């Protein structure tokens, strides 16, 4: 899961090169040893990008927010440094900017149908993202919609809120401890799923055998 930003960059790089363009990775121009102060680092990165003579700037808002411990608001505040006319925002919808985001509902519908119809699970937990995230709200809404559509009325304790950086081990433990016999846990992103694997391992449970886990995105 840590390789997600690198994978995203590779796809962008390959696509641009096939079209005869060159990708300049700002992170490679600004040396750093730690992202403890991620907000200051990305602010400098945006300032450098704004001053360079670039045809276009691609801003992966979701990745930036993840390095800021899931703080989407701070990630989007940095956008004011960049010119909307030549900036493409990935993973978030932002007024005034060209944006490419995920189609959350169809993917989560397919996930939930698989868990319920193909696997036969009824006791399914959901670990969502931040309440302020549109993506999190869309994904969790489908969870409740599909459960109710299949005649399953989930206990409120089966739903917990984490963050897209995966810093939610305590919430996942709470979900599992409060629901003995839980069959599956659907996660709003892959980093949350990765943390869920770790928590299940700590509790002596086998992923895919004792509890099924699905990621997303």
Secondary structure, DSSP 4 states (H G I P E B T S, - for coil): -TTHHHHHHHHHHHHHHHTT-----HHHHS--S--TTHHHHHHHHHHHHHHS--S-EEEEHHHHHHHTTT-HHHHHHGGGGS-GGGEEEESS--TTSEEE---HHHHHHHHHHIIIIIT----EEEEE--TT-HHHHHHHHHHHHHHHHTT----GGGEEE--TT---HHHHHHHHHTSTT--EEEESSHHHHHHHHHHHHHTTPPBTTTBEEE---
